[in-house]
């Protein structure tokens, strides 16, 4: 039995591939709802409120990137995208739209099941109470998943929040990208390290007065990132 049994919406227009995914995730103990196009993915996800969405980017009626961007603006739902596009630009575009993880086709159904399990552990685990982290006007409250900058509330994706919480907990400490991956997904460094840069870029847009000259999320060239302790 999995550590987390959840409701997963699978948006995949290929019936054969969708059935394979359904069988593997069902065997892992999850409740699965299948949809075959982008409009249905949007409507069903809004109506049912699942724990996770597995989303093919090449969908009829409405493309997966639009679905991902729309849902991310409305909630912090965990989203795993499936794509036949394997270039770094395409993959980073998906993450920039708010996806938490991605798999390129063809992929192993067992790897998909493992990625789903990892995402669900992170997004549905009961948080342990932690102290509030305050760095000048920035406040991060891990147990409530809240971020404010001054009086303004900041909405973060699960991946963004995990990075921000790790950095805010230890201002001044330099984290490598590989170390930050452990806080987000713990996936293989060689294939996913670049995604940390995308999350940091998005966070800077949300919390910095000037994202090009960050006061909080500082780059340590050749190493990684740190939260300013000044």
C-alpha positions in Angstrom: 0.0 0.0 0.0 1.3 3.5 -0.8 2.1 6.0 1.9 -0.5 8.3 0.4 -3.8 7.1 -1.2 -5.2 10.0 -3.3 -7.6 11.1 -5.9 -5.7 11.7 -9.2 -7.1 13.2 -12.4 -5.3 11.9 -15.5 -5.7 14.0 -18.6 -4.4 12.0 -21.5 -6.0 11.9 -25.0 -4.4 8.6 -26.0 -6.8 5.9 -24.8 -4.2 3.2 -24.7 -1.7 5.3 -22.7 -4.4 6.6 -20.4 -5.5 3.0 -19.6 -1.9 2.0 -18.7 -1.6 5.0 -16.4 -4.9 4.2 -14.8 -3.9 0.6 -14.2 -0.6 1.4 -12.6 -2.0 4.2 -10.4 -5.0 2.1 -9.3 -2.6 -0.7 -8.4 -0.8 1.8 -6.2 -4.0 2.4 -4.3 -5.2 5.7 -5.9 -8.6 6.7 -7.1 -8.4 7.7 -10.8 -10.5 9.9 -13.0 -9.7 9.9 -16.7 -10.4 12.8 -19.0 -9.5 13.1 -22.7 -9.2 16.8 -23.5 -8.1 20.1 -22.0 -11.6 21.5 -21.4 -12.7 18.4 -19.5 -9.4 18.5 -17.5 -10.2 22.0 -16.4 -13.9 21.4 -15.6 -13.4 18.0 -13.9 -10.5 19.3 -11.8 -12.4 22.3 -10.7 -15.5 20.2 -9.8 -13.8 17.3 -8.0 -10.9 19.0 -6.4 -8.4 16.1 -6.7 -5.1 15.8 -4.9 -3.0 15.7 -8.1 -3.4 16.2 -11.8 -1.4 14.2 -14.3 -1.6 16.4 -17.4 -0.5 15.7 -21.0 0.5 18.9 -22.7 -0.6 18.0 -26.2 -4.4 17.9 -25.5 -7.3 18.6 -27.9 -9.7 21.5 -27.4 -7.4 23.2 -24.9 -3.7 22.7 -24.6 -2.1 21.5 -21.4 0.0 24.6 -20.8 -3.2 26.7 -20.8 -4.9 24.3 -18.4 -1.8 24.3 -16.1 -1.5 28.1 -16.1 -5.3 28.5 -15.4 -5.4 26.0 -12.6 -2.2 27.4 -11.0 -3.8 30.8 -10.8 -6.7 29.3 -8.9 -5.0 26.9 -6.5 -1.8 25.1 -5.4 -2.9 21.8 -6.8 0.0 19.4 -7.5 0.5 19.1 -11.3 2.7 16.6 -13.1 2.9 17.2 -16.8 3.6 14.6 -19.5 5.2 15.9 -22.7 6.7 14.6 -25.9 8.6 17.8 -26.1 12.1 17.1 -24.7 14.0 20.4 -25.3 15.0 22.4 -22.2 13.0 25.4 -23.4 9.8 23.4 -23.6 10.3 21.7 -20.2 11.1 25.0 -18.5 8.0 26.6 -20.1 5.9 23.9 -18.4 7.5 24.6 -15.0 7.1 28.4 -15.5 3.4 27.8 -16.1 3.2 26.3 -12.6 3.8 22.6 -13.0 5.5 20.9 -10.1 7.2 18.1 -12.1 7.4 16.6 -15.6 8.0 13.4 -17.5 9.0 13.2 -21.1 7.5 10.6 -23.4 8.1 7.7 -23.7 8.3 7.1 -19.9 8.1 4.1 -17.6 4.7 3.7 -15.9 6.7 2.7 -12.8 8.6 6.0 -12.9 5.3 7.9 -13.2 3.9 6.0 -10.2 7.1 7.0 -8.2 6.8 10.6 -9.2 3.2 10.7 -8.2 4.0 9.2 -4.9 6.8 11.7 -4.3 4.5 14.7 -5.1 1.7 13.4 -2.9 4.1 12.9 0.1 5.1 16.5 -0.2 1.8 18.1 -0.9 -0.5 16.1 1.4 1.7 15.4 4.4 0.6 17.0 7.7 3.0 19.9 8.3 5.0 19.9 11.5 4.6 23.2 13.4 7.6 25.5 12.8 8.6 28.9 13.9 7.8 31.9 11.7 10.8 33.1 9.6 11.1 36.9 9.2 13.7 38.6 7.0 13.0 42.3 7.0 9.6 42.7 5.2 9.4 39.0 4.2 7.5 36.5 6.5 7.4 32.8 5.8 5.2 30.6 8.0 5.9 26.9 7.0 3.1 25.2 9.1 0.5 27.5 7.4 2.2 27.6 4.0 1.9 31.4 4.1 4.2 34.0 2.6 3.8 37.8 3.0 6.0 40.7 1.8 5.0 43.7 3.8 1.2 43.6 4.0 0.8 41.7 0.8 0.1 38.0 0.6 2.2 36.0 -1.9 0.9 32.9 -3.6 3.5 30.2 -4.2 3.4 26.9 -6.0 4.4 23.9 -3.8 7.9 23.8 -5.3 8.4 27.6 -4.9 7.3 27.4 -1.3 9.6 24.5 -0.5 12.6 26.5 -1.8 11.6 29.7 0.0 11.0 28.0 3.3 14.4 26.2 3.2 16.2 29.4 2.4 14.3 31.5 4.9 14.9 29.1 7.7 18.7 29.6 7.4 19.4 33.2 6.2 23.0 33.6 4.9 23.5 29.8 4.3 24.4 29.0 0.7 22.3 26.1 -0.8 23.4 24.3 -3.9 20.7 23.5 -6.5 21.1 19.8 -5.6 20.4 20.6 -1.9 17.3 22.6 -2.9 16.1 19.7 -5.0 15.9 17.6 -1.9 13.5 20.1 -0.4 11.3 20.2 -3.5 11.2 16.7 -5.0 14.5 14.9 -4.3 14.8 13.8 -7.9 17.9 13.0 -9.8 20.2 16.0 -9.9 21.5 15.7 -13.4 18.1 15.8 -15.0 16.2 18.3 -12.8 18.7 20.7 -11.2 17.9 23.4 -13.8 14.3 23.6 -12.6 15.5 25.3 -9.3 16.5 28.3 -11.4 13.0 28.6 -12.8 11.4 28.5 -9.3 13.8 31.1 -8.0 13.1 33.3 -11.0 9.4 33.1 -10.3 9.9 33.8 -6.6 11.9 36.9 -7.4 9.0 38.2 -9.5 6.7 37.7 -6.5 8.8 39.0 -3.6 11.5 41.3 -4.9 11.0 45.1 -5.6 13.2 44.6 -8.6 13.7 41.0 -9.8 16.8 41.9 -11.7 18.4 43.2 -8.5 17.2 40.9 -5.8 17.5 41.9 -2.1 16.3 38.6 -0.7 17.1 35.7 -3.0 20.7 36.1 -3.9 22.7 34.1 -6.4 26.0 32.7 -5.3 27.7 32.3 -8.7 28.9 28.8 -9.5 27.3 27.4 -6.3 23.6 28.1 -5.8 21.4 30.5 -3.8 21.0 32.0 -0.3 18.6 34.2 1.6 20.1 37.5 2.4 20.8 37.9 6.1 21.4 41.6 6.0 
